[in-house]
């Protein structure tokens, strides 16, 4: 069977590829697949050797990695090496996806970059492989326009840390095949995630929602209403959030992703998603979040403004 009527009664997913798997989001997707599907083989694919090495280091020793899971009693110490042995890393996209059943693409939120990578994936992956983009904002119809078979593509918007956060916003485009959506949702549920299907639109639901309140927090700081520490204090103590707005952007190195998503939302949805000047200033100065997660970053918002986590000046 082919096209939109392909059978969903396929073998359990045992071969997964993560393109961009060395990054802060990608390595967590690798971990989620390894731990949720204990017999699966996972290919970690990146363009540069240092990115591959960084991803493998985060998988083992990162704040949400395997050794951290052992310390928290969530993983047996003896399982660390056997889990890592199921990872196969490569710099070659073609080699990495050649026998995959599901390919998760998680390269930066730049349309031209994603288009180039998606074309490589489609050219090399099996014809019945699901192609899932971990985009937080770009319409799946726009991304799948680069493919010969756009129906194979779906959006899977993961949340940091990918192996811990249960929600996956699954974005079904108008041309996404039924079997693709079914296989993707079934697999995500099988590894312990909570997939929620939404329609295809810029930013989907979660990014629209999250980016608006982050931008408003930035404008409050820009206008001198309060400082970044005060914002974080208020949302944690007043709203019960585990991390403040700026603490989240810093500690998860998600400012880079926020910035690119906001730029896309501004372009597609208008002025309500304009990037505040203060955000542009911090971003262009090279402060993209925790350097251990974002190599090359000079630090985060707290570092840029010279503020200690408790609120005092450095």
C-alpha positions as CSV (number, residue, x, y, z in Angstrom):
1,X,0.0,0.0,0.0
2,X,1.2,3.6,-0.5
3,X,0.3,7.2,-0.1
4,X,-2.3,8.2,2.5
5,X,-3.6,4.6,2.8
6,X,-0.3,3.0,3.9
7,X,-1.0,0.4,6.6
8,X,-0.4,1.5,10.2
9,X,0.1,-2.1,11.3
10,X,3.8,-1.9,11.0
11,X,6.6,-3.4,13.2
12,X,7.4,-1.7,16.5
13,X,9.8,1.2,15.9
14,X,13.3,0.0,16.6
15,X,15.5,2.2,14.4
16,X,15.4,6.0,15.0
17,X,17.6,8.8,13.7
18,X,18.0,12.2,15.2
19,X,19.5,14.8,12.8
20,X,20.9,17.5,15.0
21,X,21.2,15.2,17.9
22,X,24.2,16.9,19.4
23,X,22.3,20.0,20.4
24,X,20.5,20.9,23.6
25,X,17.2,19.6,22.3
26,X,18.5,16.9,20.1
27,X,20.5,15.0,22.7
28,X,17.4,14.9,24.9
29,X,15.4,13.4,22.0
30,X,18.1,10.7,21.7
31,X,17.8,10.0,25.5
32,X,14.0,9.9,25.3
33,X,14.1,7.3,22.6
34,X,16.9,5.2,24.2
35,X,15.1,5.1,27.6
36,X,11.6,4.8,26.3
37,X,12.3,2.1,23.7
38,X,14.9,-0.1,25.5
39,X,15.6,-2.3,22.4
40,X,15.8,0.5,19.9
41,X,19.0,1.6,18.0
42,X,19.4,5.4,17.8
43,X,21.5,7.2,15.3
44,X,22.9,10.6,16.4
45,X,23.7,12.8,13.4
46,X,25.5,16.1,13.3
47,X,27.6,18.0,10.8
48,X,30.7,18.5,13.0
49,X,32.6,16.1,15.1
50,X,32.7,18.5,18.0
51,X,28.9,18.7,18.0
52,X,28.7,14.9,18.0
53,X,31.2,14.8,20.9
54,X,29.2,17.5,22.8
55,X,26.0,15.6,22.3
56,X,27.5,12.3,23.6
57,X,28.9,14.1,26.6
58,X,25.5,15.6,27.4
59,X,23.8,12.2,27.0
60,X,26.2,10.7,29.6
61,X,27.1,13.6,31.9
62,X,24.6,16.4,31.2
63,X,22.2,17.8,33.8
64,X,19.5,15.4,32.5
65,X,21.8,12.7,31.2
66,X,22.2,9.1,32.1
67,X,24.5,9.6,35.1
68,X,22.1,12.1,36.5
69,X,19.3,9.6,36.1
70,X,21.4,7.1,38.1
71,X,22.0,9.6,40.9
72,X,18.2,10.2,41.1
73,X,17.5,6.5,41.3
74,X,15.7,6.5,37.9
75,X,18.3,4.2,36.1
76,X,20.4,1.3,37.3
77,X,24.1,2.2,37.1
78,X,24.7,-1.0,35.2
79,X,22.5,0.1,32.4
80,X,24.5,3.2,31.4
81,X,27.0,1.5,29.2
82,X,24.5,-0.8,27.5
83,X,22.3,2.2,26.8
84,X,25.1,4.2,25.3
85,X,26.1,1.2,23.2
86,X,22.7,1.6,21.3
87,X,23.8,5.0,20.0
88,X,25.5,5.1,16.6
89,X,26.9,8.6,15.8
90,X,27.8,9.8,12.4
91,X,28.5,13.0,10.4
92,X,26.8,11.6,7.3
93,X,23.0,12.2,7.1
94,X,22.6,9.6,4.3
95,X,24.3,6.9,6.4
96,X,22.4,7.9,9.5
97,X,18.9,7.7,8.1
98,X,19.2,4.9,5.6
99,X,17.3,2.3,7.6
100,X,15.4,4.5,10.0
101,X,11.7,4.1,10.7
102,X,11.3,7.6,12.2
103,X,13.7,10.5,11.6
104,X,13.5,13.5,14.0
105,X,15.0,16.6,12.5
106,X,16.1,19.1,15.1
107,X,18.4,21.7,13.4
108,X,18.1,25.4,14.2
109,X,14.9,27.3,13.4
110,X,16.0,28.7,10.0
111,X,13.8,27.7,7.0
112,X,16.6,27.5,4.4
113,X,18.7,25.3,6.7
114,X,15.8,23.0,7.5
115,X,14.9,22.7,3.8
116,X,18.4,21.6,2.9
117,X,18.5,19.0,5.7
118,X,15.0,17.7,5.0
119,X,15.9,17.1,1.3
120,X,18.9,15.1,2.4
121,X,16.8,13.1,4.8
122,X,14.1,12.3,2.1
123,X,16.7,11.3,-0.5
124,X,18.3,8.7,1.8
125,X,15.6,7.5,4.2
126,X,13.3,4.5,3.4
127,X,10.1,5.5,1.6
128,X,8.0,4.4,4.6
129,X,10.0,6.4,7.1
130,X,8.2,9.1,9.1
131,X,10.0,12.5,8.8
132,X,9.3,14.6,11.9
133,X,10.5,18.2,12.4
134,X,11.2,19.4,15.9
135,X,10.2,23.0,15.0
136,X,8.8,25.3,17.6
137,X,7.3,27.8,15.1
138,X,7.7,27.1,11.4
139,X,4.6,25.8,9.6
140,X,4.9,22.1,8.6
141,X,3.4,22.9,5.2
142,X,6.2,25.4,4.6
143,X,8.9,22.9,5.6
144,X,7.4,20.0,3.7
145,X,7.3,22.1,0.5
146,X,11.0,21.1,0.2
147,X,10.0,17.4,-0.1
148,X,8.9,15.3,-3.1
149,X,6.5,13.5,-0.8
150,X,5.2,16.1,1.7
151,X,2.7,13.7,3.2
152,X,5.5,11.9,5.0
153,X,6.2,14.9,7.2
154,X,4.8,15.9,10.5
155,X,5.8,18.3,13.3
156,X,6.9,17.1,16.7
157,X,7.5,20.1,19.0
158,X,9.4,18.8,22.0
159,X,10.1,20.7,25.2
160,X,13.3,21.0,27.1
161,X,14.6,18.8,28.6
162,X,13.2,16.5,25.9
163,X,13.7,13.3,27.8
164,X,11.9,14.7,30.9
165,X,9.1,16.9,29.7
166,X,6.1,14.7,28.8
167,X,4.3,17.0,26.3
168,X,4.9,16.7,22.6
169,X,2.9,19.1,20.4
170,X,2.2,17.0,17.3
171,X,1.6,19.3,14.3
172,X,-0.4,17.7,11.5
173,X,-0.3,19.6,8.2
174,X,-3.1,19.5,5.6
175,X,-1.2,17.0,3.5
176,X,0.2,14.8,6.3
177,X,-0.8,11.2,5.6
178,X,-3.0,9.4,8.2
179,X,-0.5,6.6,8.6
180,X,2.3,9.1,9.4
181,X,0.3,10.7,12.1
182,X,-0.8,7.4,13.6
183,X,2.7,5.9,13.6
184,X,4.2,9.1,15.1
185,X,1.6,9.4,17.9
186,X,1.7,5.7,18.7
187,X,5.5,5.8,19.0
188,X,5.6,8.9,21.2
189,X,3.0,7.4,23.5
190,X,5.0,4.1,23.6
191,X,8.0,6.0,25.0
192,X,6.0,7.6,27.8
193,X,5.2,10.9,26.1
194,X,1.9,12.8,25.9
195,X,1.3,13.7,22.2
196,X,-1.3,16.3,21.6
197,X,-2.3,16.9,18.0
198,X,-2.8,20.5,16.8
199,X,-3.4,22.0,13.4
200,X,-0.7,23.6,11.3
201,X,-0.2,27.3,11.8
202,X,2.7,29.6,12.7
203,X,3.9,28.9,16.2
204,X,1.1,26.3,16.7
205,X,-0.3,26.8,20.3
206,X,2.5,26.5,22.7
207,X,5.1,28.8,21.1
208,X,2.5,31.5,20.5
209,X,1.5,31.3,24.2
210,X,5.0,31.0,25.7
211,X,6.6,33.6,23.4
212,X,4.0,36.3,24.2
213,X,4.6,36.1,27.9
214,X,8.4,36.0,27.5
215,X,8.3,39.1,25.3
216,X,6.1,40.9,27.8
217,X,8.6,40.1,30.6
218,X,11.4,41.5,28.4
219,X,9.4,44.7,27.8
220,X,8.8,45.2,31.5
221,X,12.5,45.1,32.1
222,X,13.1,47.3,29.1
223,X,10.7,49.9,30.5
224,X,12.2,49.8,33.9
225,X,9.1,48.4,35.5
226,X,11.2,45.7,37.3
227,X,14.4,43.8,36.8
228,X,15.0,40.3,35.5
229,X,15.4,38.8,39.0
230,X,12.2,40.4,40.1
231,X,10.3,39.0,37.1
232,X,11.6,35.6,37.9
233,X,10.7,36.0,41.6
234,X,7.2,36.9,40.8
235,X,6.4,34.2,38.3
236,X,7.8,31.5,40.6
237,X,6.2,32.7,43.8
238,X,3.0,34.2,42.3
239,X,2.3,31.6,39.6
240,X,4.1,28.6,40.9
241,X,6.4,28.1,38.0
242,X,9.5,26.0,38.7
243,X,11.8,28.5,36.9
244,X,11.5,32.2,36.1
245,X,11.3,33.5,32.5
246,X,14.9,34.6,32.3
247,X,16.1,31.7,34.4
248,X,14.5,29.3,31.9
249,X,16.0,31.1,28.9
250,X,19.5,31.0,30.6
251,X,19.6,27.6,32.1
252,X,18.1,25.7,29.2
253,X,19.9,27.8,26.5
254,X,16.6,28.3,24.8
255,X,17.0,32.0,24.1
256,X,18.4,31.2,20.7
257,X,15.3,29.1,19.8
258,X,13.0,31.7,21.3
259,X,14.6,34.5,19.2
260,X,14.4,32.7,15.9
261,X,10.8,31.6,16.6
262,X,9.8,35.1,17.6
263,X,11.3,36.5,14.4
264,X,9.3,34.0,12.3
265,X,6.1,34.7,14.3
266,X,6.6,38.5,13.7
267,X,7.0,37.9,10.0
268,X,3.9,35.6,9.7
269,X,1.5,37.0,12.4
270,X,2.4,40.6,12.8
271,X,3.5,43.2,15.3
272,X,2.2,41.5,18.4
273,X,5.2,39.2,18.1
274,X,7.8,41.9,17.5
275,X,11.2,41.2,19.2
276,X,11.7,43.8,22.0
277,X,14.9,45.9,21.4
278,X,16.3,44.7,24.7
279,X,16.1,41.1,23.4
280,X,17.9,42.0,20.2
281,X,20.6,43.7,22.2
282,X,21.3,40.7,24.5
283,X,21.1,38.3,21.6
284,X,23.4,40.2,19.3
285,X,25.9,40.6,22.1
286,X,26.3,36.8,22.1
287,X,24.5,36.0,25.3
288,X,22.5,32.9,24.2
289,X,22.3,30.9,27.5
290,X,24.3,28.4,29.4
291,X,27.6,27.9,27.6
292,X,27.8,24.2,28.6
293,X,24.6,23.7,26.5
294,X,25.2,26.4,23.9
295,X,28.9,26.3,22.9
296,X,30.1,29.8,22.0
297,X,27.6,31.6,24.1
298,X,28.9,34.3,26.5
299,X,26.3,33.5,29.1
300,X,22.7,34.4,29.7
301,X,20.5,37.3,30.7
302,X,21.8,37.3,34.3
303,X,25.4,37.4,33.0
304,X,24.7,40.2,30.5
305,X,23.3,42.4,33.2
306,X,25.8,41.3,35.9
307,X,23.2,39.9,38.3
308,X,23.6,37.0,40.7
309,X,20.9,34.3,40.7
310,X,19.8,35.6,44.1
311,X,19.4,39.1,42.7
312,X,22.5,41.0,43.8
313,X,25.1,42.5,41.5
314,X,28.1,40.4,40.5
